[in-house]
Amino acid sequence: MNTKRRKDMGDQKAKSVPIRKRITRRDFLGGAAMGTALAIVPRQVLGGSGNIAPSEKINVAIIGTGGQGIVNMKQLFNEPDVHIAALCDINEFSDYSMFYYGGTAGLKPALELVRQQYGQACPTYRDYNQMLDEEDIDAVLLATPDHSHAVISLAVIAKGKHLYCEKPLCRTVYETRVVTEAARKAGVATQLGNFGHSSEDIRLACEWIWDGAIGDVHDVHAWTSTGANRWTSLTDRPKETPPVPAGFDWQRWLEPVSARPYHPDYAPVRWRAWWQFGSGTIGDFACHHLDPAFWALKLDQSTTFSVEAGSSGTTDETCPAASLIYFHFPARAGMGPVRITWYEGGLMPPRPMELEASRSLGDNGILYIGTKGAILGGGWSRSPRIIPETKMQAYQRPRKTLPRVKGHHRNWLDACRGKGRPSTHFDYAGPLTEFTLMGNVAIRAGKKLEFDWKNMKVTNVPDANRFIKPHYREGWT
């Protein structure tokens, strides 16, 4: 890429605008400069009749072109006012055929998709800071491994870019708090990748619970059949030190955590099972499956809660193959105390007596137990139903009171243009992530913990606080 030429072209463009103050893309997209911009260049000249002008599109950069990064990029291709302006990853190519994503991933496959979509390539980078400095981008979609979410998010936010971050928001509670506060201060549009939060189904579940459809909710069960052994069978660091694959910058991939030799059980896909890089099954799934309970039961209104856990397959290096985690929340916001139970790795809640014999709980789901009945839903906030179905059919549904959105990515993009706030902005997604990650703290501490949420501190087991804040390598904070 010819950086000098890009800068020269930008200078010429700036001088050609006959106004005293140059209009930024952020102002333009937010509408503040629309009248002046249209007076300079007619839309038809730039975009053609019926098309969106390039100058009106949101320039989005993708950081992390692995399986989930490519999934998100394909979703953005469906949005006519988006242009994928740059790609950044430390990996050129990986075969994902043995994993649920299928196909290939990395910079080269992602770039080929961009070329197919637009008829031309876009700039690619290995260094996200360089990309943020050099490219004219409005927003970033971040889909890297958990351990790098915080440092990259902070760099993006510091540049004033809007940010969509895959879940969990960060790997640890402390990092999550720092990123949440930075985003709030910067005023950028943020969205977590728990797409079910933008669905109709999660809104229905909230409205029914607030309507008293099942009385006062006192227990919630949520589960996934997945455990860390989905990604690795190892319980300690591998002894082998195979060569780093060509085109893979292992040292940069490790940032900001401590160095160790490369092994395919870490990267590019299996990192989620390792405490150093991932946050295990609860980090992967709970921001989806526990999200409806977090919203409907107003758990963010608590200032304290307790958490205890049991697990199997947990070591100092690896996340559990299976776990059972209990969260106890006191009364808050007009709601009574509630116990939230998380199951993973094949553990399941008791079958509710209201559930018909022909129906199953499924591999992923959520079950609310109230004083007057129960609601069963699928994973990812899907398909809530009062059980049994005869009771669902007899229920007089309340008026819809929550705002509806047109789609998770669309909702974020609208916010990038200054149209409302994203449905799972970091002021919501941060506390949701902190809540779920405290399950990992309890697993690693091995004791029941009393958590002072406001001050981010375990009050009864001081040693557990070492799992709240991560340890970075020298030179990183």
C-alpha positions in Angstrom: 0.0 0.0 0.0 1.3 3.4 -1.0 0.7 5.3 2.2 2.2 8.6 0.9 -0.1 8.6 -2.1 -3.1 8.0 0.1 -2.1 11.0 2.3 -1.5 13.2 -0.8 -4.9 12.4 -2.2 -6.5 13.2 1.2 -4.8 16.6 1.3 -6.0 17.5 -2.2 -9.5 16.5 -1.3 -9.4 18.7 1.8 -8.3 21.7 -0.1 -11.1 21.3 -2.7 -13.9 21.6 -0.1 -15.0 25.3 0.0 -15.8 25.5 3.7 -13.9 26.8 6.6 -13.9 23.6 8.7 -13.4 20.2 7.2 -16.2 17.8 7.8 -15.3 14.5 9.3 -16.8 11.2 8.2 -18.2 10.7 11.7 -20.1 14.1 11.4 -21.2 13.2 7.9 -22.6 9.8 8.9 -24.3 11.3 11.9 -26.1 13.8 9.7 -24.5 16.9 11.1 -23.0 17.8 7.7 -25.6 16.4 5.3 -26.8 19.7 4.0 -23.4 21.1 3.2 -22.2 17.8 1.7 -25.1 17.6 -0.7 -24.4 21.1 -1.8 -20.9 20.2 -2.8 -21.5 17.0 -4.7 -24.8 15.6 -5.8 -25.5 12.1 -4.5 -26.1 10.8 -8.1 -22.6 11.7 -9.1 -21.1 9.5 -6.4 -23.6 6.7 -6.1 -25.7 6.6 -9.2 -29.4 6.7 -9.3 -31.0 4.5 -6.6 -27.6 3.6 -5.1 -25.9 4.6 -1.9 -23.0 6.9 -2.6 -19.6 5.7 -1.4 -19.2 8.8 0.7 -22.3 7.9 2.6 -21.3 4.3 3.4 -19.9 3.2 6.7 -16.3 2.1 6.3 -15.9 -1.0 8.5 -12.6 -2.7 9.3 -12.5 -6.3 10.4 -9.9 -7.3 13.0 -9.8 -11.0 13.3 -10.6 -13.0 10.1 -11.0 -16.4 11.7 -14.3 -18.4 11.5 -16.4 -15.9 13.5 -14.8 -12.9 11.8 -15.8 -14.2 8.4 -19.3 -15.0 9.6 -19.7 -11.4 10.7 -18.2 -10.0 7.5 -20.7 -12.0 5.4 -23.5 -10.5 7.5 -22.2 -7.0 6.8 -22.1 -7.8 3.1 -25.9 -7.8 3.3 -26.0 -4.2 4.5 -26.1 -1.9 1.5 -24.6 1.1 3.4 -21.5 -0.8 4.6 -18.2 -1.0 2.9 -15.5 -3.4 4.2 -12.6 -1.0 4.1 -9.7 -3.0 5.6 -8.8 -6.4 7.1 -6.4 -7.2 9.9 -5.1 -10.5 11.2 -1.9 -12.2 12.1 -2.8 -15.3 10.2 -2.8 -15.7 6.4 -4.6 -19.0 6.1 -6.0 -21.9 8.1 -8.1 -24.9 7.3 -11.3 -24.9 9.4 -12.9 -27.9 7.7 -12.6 -30.0 10.9 -14.4 -27.4 13.0 -18.1 -26.3 12.9 -17.2 -23.2 10.8 -16.0 -25.4 7.9 -14.0 -24.1 4.9 -11.0 -21.9 5.4 -10.2 -18.7 7.3 -7.5 -16.0 7.6 -6.5 -12.9 5.7 -6.3 -14.6 2.3 -9.7 -16.3 2.3 -11.3 -13.1 3.8 -9.6 -10.9 1.2 -10.9 -13.2 -1.6 -14.5 -12.8 -0.2 -14.0 -9.0 -0.3 -12.8 -9.2 -3.8 -15.8 -11.3 -4.9 -18.2 -8.9 -3.1 -16.8 -5.6 -4.5 -14.9 -6.6 -7.5 -11.6 -5.4 -5.9 -9.5 -6.0 -2.9 -9.1 -3.9 0.2 -6.0 -3.1 2.3 -4.8 -5.8 4.7 -2.7 -5.5 7.8 -1.0 -7.5 10.5 -0.8 -4.6 13.0 -4.2 -3.1 14.0 -2.6 0.1 15.3 -1.1 0.7 11.9 -4.4 0.1 10.3 -6.2 2.5 12.7 -3.6 5.1 11.9 -3.6 4.8 8.1 -7.1 3.8 7.0 -10.2 6.0 6.7 -12.6 3.8 8.8 -15.6 4.7 10.8 -16.1 1.4 12.7 -14.4 -1.9 13.6 -15.8 -5.4 14.0 -13.5 -7.3 16.4 -13.5 -11.1 16.3 -10.1 -12.1 17.8 -9.5 -14.6 20.6 -10.7 -13.5 24.1 -7.3 -12.6 25.5 -6.8 -9.8 23.0 -10.2 -8.3 23.1 -9.4 -5.7 25.8 -6.2 -4.2 24.3 -7.6 -4.1 20.8 -10.9 -2.6 22.0 -9.2 0.1 23.9 -7.1 1.0 20.9 -10.2 1.2 18.7 -12.1 3.3 21.2 -9.1 5.6 21.7 -9.3 6.4 18.0 -13.0 7.3 18.3 -14.1 4.4 16.2 -17.4 2.6 16.7 -17.0 -1.0 17.9 -18.8 -4.3 17.5 -17.0 -6.9 19.6 -17.7 -10.6 19.7 -18.6 -12.2 23.0 -17.5 -12.3 25.7 -16.6 -8.7 25.8 -13.3 -9.6 27.5 -11.6 -12.6 29.1 -11.6 -11.2 32.6 -13.9 -9.1 34.8 -11.3 -6.3 35.2 -10.7 -6.0 31.5 -14.4 -5.9 30.9 -14.9 -3.0 33.4 -12.0 -1.0 31.8 -13.4 -1.4 28.3 -16.9 -0.6 29.4 -15.8 2.6 31.1 -13.6 3.7 28.1 -16.5 3.2 25.6 -18.8 5.2 27.8 -16.3 8.1 28.1 -15.6 8.1 24.3 -19.3 8.1 23.4 -18.8 5.6 20.5 -21.5 3.2 19.3 -20.8 -0.3 20.8 -22.4 -3.7 20.4 -21.6 -7.1 21.8 -22.0 -10.1 19.5 -24.8 -11.8 21.5 -27.2 -11.5 18.6 -30.2 -12.9 20.4 -30.5 -9.7 22.3 -31.8 -8.0 19.2 -34.4 -10.7 18.6 -38.2 -10.6 19.1 -38.0 -13.7 21.3 -35.9 -12.1 24.1 -38.3 -9.1 24.2 -41.3 -11.4 24.5 -39.7 -13.3 27.4 -39.0 -10.0 29.3 -42.6 -8.7 28.7 -44.2 -11.9 29.8 -42.1 -12.1 33.0 -42.8 -8.4 33.8 -46.5 -9.1 33.1 -46.4 -11.8 35.8 -47.1 -14.7 33.4 -45.4 -17.2 35.8 -45.5 -15.2 39.0 -42.3 -14.3 40.8 -39.3 -15.9 39.3 -37.2 -17.6 42.0 -35.0 -20.0 39.9 -33.5 -20.0 36.5 -31.6 -22.8 34.8 -29.5 -22.4 31.7 -27.4 -25.0 30.0 -25.3 -26.1 27.0 -24.0 -29.5 26.2 -20.6 -28.1 25.3 -17.5 -28.4 27.5 -13.9 -27.4 27.1 -13.1 -30.9 25.7 -14.8 -29.7 22.6 -11.6 -27.9 21.8 -8.9 -30.0 23.5 -8.4 -33.2 25.4 -5.3 -31.9 27.1 -5.2 -30.8 30.7 -1.6 -29.4 30.8 0.6 -27.6 28.4 1.7 -29.8 25.4 5.3 -30.9 25.5 5.8 -30.9 21.7 7.0 -27.7 20.0 6.0 -28.0 16.4 6.9 -25.3 13.9 4.7 -22.3 13.6 2.7 -22.5 10.4 3.8 -20.3 7.5 2.0 -17.0 7.5 1.1 -17.2 11.2 2.7 -14.5 13.5 2.6 -16.5 16.7 4.4 -13.8 18.9 1.9 -11.2 17.9 -1.0 -13.6 18.4 0.1 -14.1 22.0 -0.1 -10.3 22.8 -0.6 -9.2 25.6 -0.2 -12.5 27.6 3.0 -14.3 28.5 4.9 -16.1 25.8 4.9 -19.9 25.3 5.8 -22.2 22.4 3.3 -22.5 19.6 1.1 -25.6 19.5 -2.0 -26.3 17.3 -4.0 -27.0 20.5 -3.8 -23.3 21.2 -4.3 -21.7 17.8 -5.9 -20.8 15.5 -9.1 -22.4 16.9 -8.6 -24.3 20.2 -7.6 -21.4 22.4 -11.0 -21.2 24.1 -10.2 -24.2 26.4 -7.1 -22.5 27.9 -7.3 -20.0 30.8 -4.4 -18.0 29.3 -6.4 -17.3 26.1 -10.1 -18.0 26.6 -12.9 -18.1 29.1 -14.2 -21.6 28.6 -17.7 -22.7 27.9 -19.4 -20.1 30.1 -17.5 -17.4 28.3 -18.5 -18.8 25.0 -22.2 -19.5 25.6 -23.5 -17.6 28.8 -23.7 -14.2 27.1 -26.2 -15.9 24.8 -28.1 -18.3 27.0 -28.2 -16.2 30.3 -28.9 -12.9 28.5 -32.7 -13.3 28.7 -32.6 -13.8 32.5 -30.1 -11.0 33.0 -32.4 -8.6 31.3 -35.8 -9.8 32.4 -34.8 -10.2 36.1 -32.9 -6.9 36.2 -29.8 -8.5 37.6 -27.7 -5.4 36.8 -29.6 -3.6 39.5 -27.8 -5.7 42.1 -24.7 -4.4 43.9 -23.7 -7.7 45.3 -24.2 -11.4 44.6 -22.7 -14.7 45.5 -21.4 -17.5 43.3 -20.2 -21.1 43.9 -19.2 -23.8 41.4 -18.2 -27.4 41.0 -16.4 -28.7 37.9 -14.6 -31.6 36.4 -11.5 -31.6 34.2 -10.4 -28.2 35.5 -6.6 -27.5 35.9 -4.4 -24.5 36.3 -4.1 -24.5 32.5 -7.4 -25.6 31.1 -11.1 -24.7 31.6 -13.5 -27.4 32.8 -14.9 -30.2 30.7 -18.1 -29.9 32.7 -19.3 -27.5 35.5 -22.3 -26.6 37.6 -22.4 -22.9 38.8 -24.8 -21.3 41.2 -25.4 -17.5 41.3 -27.4 -16.1 44.2 -28.9 -12.6 43.7 -30.7 -10.7 46.4 -33.9 -8.8 46.0 -33.6 -5.9 43.6 -35.7 -3.5 41.6 -39.0 -4.8 43.0 -38.0 -8.4 42.4 -37.4 -11.1 44.9 -34.2 -13.1 45.4 -33.3 -15.5 42.6 -30.9 -18.4 42.1 -29.4 -18.7 38.6 -27.9 -22.2 37.8 -25.5 -22.7 34.9 -24.9 -26.2 33.5 -22.2 -27.1 30.9 -20.5 -30.2 29.5 -23.6 -32.5 29.4 -25.0 -31.6 32.9 -28.7 -30.8 32.8 -31.4 -29.4 35.0 -34.1 -31.5 36.4 -36.9 -32.1 33.9 -39.8 -29.7 34.8 -43.0 -31.6 35.6 -45.0 -29.1 33.4 -43.1 -30.3 30.2 -45.0 -32.7 28.0 -43.5 -36.2 27.5 -43.1 -35.5 23.8 -40.8 -32.5 24.3 -37.2 -32.4 25.3 -35.1 -29.7 27.0 -32.6 -29.7 24.1 -28.8 -29.3 24.1 -29.0 -25.5 24.8 -31.7 -23.6 26.7 -33.1 -21.7 29.6 -35.8 -22.5 32.1 -37.5 -19.9 34.3 -39.3 -21.2 37.4 -41.9 -18.9 39.0 -44.5 -19.1 41.7 -47.2 -19.6 39.1 -45.6 -21.6 36.4 -42.5 -22.0 34.1 -41.2 -20.7 30.8 -38.9 -22.8 28.6 -36.7 -21.3 25.9 -34.0 -22.4 23.6 -30.4 -21.3 23.5 -29.5 -17.9 22.1 -32.7 -16.4 23.6 -34.8 -18.3 21.1 -38.5 -19.5 21.3 -39.7 -18.9 24.8 -42.9 -20.8 25.7 -44.9 -21.1 28.8 -45.2 -24.8 29.6 -47.3 -26.8 29.1 -48.4 -25.6 25.7 -52.0 -25.5 26.8 -51.1 -22.8 29.3 -49.2 -20.9 26.6 -52.3 -21.0 24.4 -54.5 -19.7 27.2 -52.2 -16.8 28.1 -53.4 -13.4 27.2 -50.3 -11.7 26.0 -49.5 -8.2 27.2 -49.0 -5.2 25.0 -45.5 -5.0 23.5 -43.6 -2.3 25.3 -39.9 -2.8 24.4 -38.6 -1.2 21.3 -38.0 -3.7 18.4 -34.9 -3.6 16.2 -34.3 -4.8 12.6 -31.3 -7.0 13.2 -28.2 -7.1 15.4 -25.7 -5.7 12.9 -28.3 -3.3 11.5 -29.0 -2.0 15.0 -25.3 -1.2 15.5 -24.9 0.4 12.1 -27.9 2.6 12.7 -26.3 3.7 16.0 -23.0 4.4 14.1 -25.1 6.9 12.1 -26.4 8.5 15.3 -29.8 6.8 15.2 -30.5 5.6 18.7 -28.4 3.3 20.9 -27.4 -0.3 20.1 -29.5 -3.0 21.9 -26.5 -4.5 23.7 -24.2 -1.5 24.1 -21.3 -2.0 26.5 -23.1 -0.4 29.4 -25.4 -3.4 29.3 -23.0 -6.0 27.8 -20.2 -5.1 30.3 -22.2 -6.1 33.4 -23.6 -9.1 31.6 -20.1 -10.3 30.8 -18.8 -9.6 34.3 -21.7 -11.6 35.8 -21.0 -14.7 33.7 -17.2 -14.5 34.1 -17.5 -14.5 37.9 -18.5 -18.2 37.3 -15.0 -18.8 36.1 -13.6 -17.0 39.2 -15.6 -19.4 41.4 -14.4 -22.4 39.5 -10.8 -21.5 39.9 -11.1 -20.4 43.5 -13.0 -23.6 44.5 -15.0 -21.8 47.1 -18.3 -19.9 47.5 -17.6 -16.2 46.8 -19.3 -13.1 48.0 -18.8 -10.5 45.3 -19.0 -6.7 45.9 -20.0 -5.9 42.3 -19.7 -2.2 42.4 -16.1 -2.3 43.7 -15.2 -5.5 41.7 -14.0 -7.3 44.8 -14.5 -10.7 46.4 -14.9 -9.9 50.0 -14.8 -13.3 51.8 -11.9 -15.1 49.9 -9.3 -12.4 49.1 -7.1 -14.9 47.2 -9.9 -15.2 44.6 -9.3 -11.6 43.5 -6.2 -12.7 41.5 -8.6 -14.3 39.0 -10.4 -11.0 38.4 -7.5 -9.1 37.0 -5.3 -10.7 34.3 -1.5 -10.8 34.3 0.1 -9.3 31.1 3.6 -9.8 29.9 6.1 -7.1 30.7 5.4 -3.8 28.8 1.6 -4.3 28.7 -0.9 -2.9 31.1 
